[in-house]
Amino acid sequence: MLDNVLALSSYEPLIPITIYPHLSLLSLIIGVFFMAWFFTLEVTSKSSSNLFKELTTSLIGSTFLGFGTVFLLLSVGIYV
């Protein structure tokens, strides 16, 4: 029984832990860029609003901000 437990390999994540801070910074920067772009789309003229462009921009921005937040939490030791 003990031999079976010792023969198991330890868990290794798909993404190395050492690049979590870099991934969080990159994802948050891209997310803030798309968030700012979305805000400028909303503030500018309403006559030329494009729903597809607004939804695409908000989806990309929120996805990058979400992943950036997760990697930021993981890089400081809060495992979610």
C-alpha positions as CSV (number, residue, x, y, z in Angstrom):
1,M,0.0,0.0,0.0
2,L,2.8,2.4,0.9
3,D,4.7,1.6,-2.3
4,N,1.7,2.6,-4.3
5,V,1.5,6.0,-2.6
6,L,5.2,6.6,-3.0
7,A,5.1,5.7,-6.7
8,L,2.6,8.5,-7.5
9,S,3.9,11.6,-9.1
10,S,3.3,15.0,-7.6
11,Y,0.8,17.4,-9.2
12,E,2.3,19.9,-11.7
13,P,0.1,22.6,-13.1
14,L,-0.1,23.2,-16.8
15,I,1.1,26.7,-16.5
16,P,4.3,27.1,-14.4
17,I,3.8,29.0,-11.1
18,T,6.8,31.3,-11.9
19,I,5.0,33.0,-14.8
20,Y,1.7,33.8,-12.8
21,P,2.8,37.4,-12.1
22,H,3.7,38.0,-15.7
23,L,0.4,36.5,-16.9
24,S,-1.6,38.6,-14.5
25,L,0.1,41.8,-15.5
26,L,-0.2,41.2,-19.2
27,S,-3.9,40.1,-18.9
28,L,-4.8,43.1,-16.7
29,I,-3.1,45.5,-19.0
30,I,-5.0,44.1,-22.1
31,G,-8.2,44.0,-20.1
32,V,-7.9,47.7,-19.0
33,F,-7.1,48.6,-22.6
34,F,-10.3,47.0,-23.9
35,M,-12.3,48.5,-20.9
36,A,-11.1,52.0,-21.9
37,W,-11.9,51.3,-25.5
38,F,-15.4,50.2,-24.5
39,F,-15.9,53.3,-22.4
40,T,-14.9,55.5,-25.4
41,L,-17.4,53.6,-27.6
42,E,-20.2,54.3,-25.1
43,V,-19.4,58.0,-24.6
44,T,-19.0,58.9,-28.3
45,S,-22.0,59.5,-30.6
46,K,-25.0,57.3,-30.1
47,S,-26.0,57.5,-33.8
48,S,-23.1,55.4,-34.9
49,S,-23.3,52.8,-32.2
50,N,-22.7,49.2,-33.2
51,L,-24.1,46.5,-30.9
52,F,-21.7,43.8,-32.2
53,K,-18.7,46.0,-31.7
54,E,-19.7,46.9,-28.2
55,L,-20.5,43.3,-27.1
56,T,-17.2,42.0,-28.6
57,T,-15.2,44.7,-26.9
58,S,-16.8,44.2,-23.6
59,L,-16.5,40.4,-23.8
60,I,-12.8,40.5,-24.6
61,G,-12.1,43.1,-21.9
62,S,-14.0,41.2,-19.2
63,T,-12.4,37.9,-20.2
64,F,-8.9,39.4,-19.9
65,L,-9.7,41.2,-16.6
66,G,-11.2,37.9,-15.2
67,F,-8.1,35.9,-16.1
68,G,-5.8,38.6,-14.9
69,T,-7.6,38.7,-11.5
70,V,-7.3,34.9,-11.2
71,F,-3.6,34.9,-12.0
72,L,-3.0,37.8,-9.6
73,L,-4.7,36.0,-6.8
74,L,-2.7,32.8,-7.6
75,S,0.6,34.7,-7.8
76,V,0.1,36.2,-4.3
77,G,-0.8,32.8,-2.8
78,I,-4.6,32.9,-2.7
79,Y,-5.5,29.7,-4.4
80,V,-9.0,29.9,-5.9
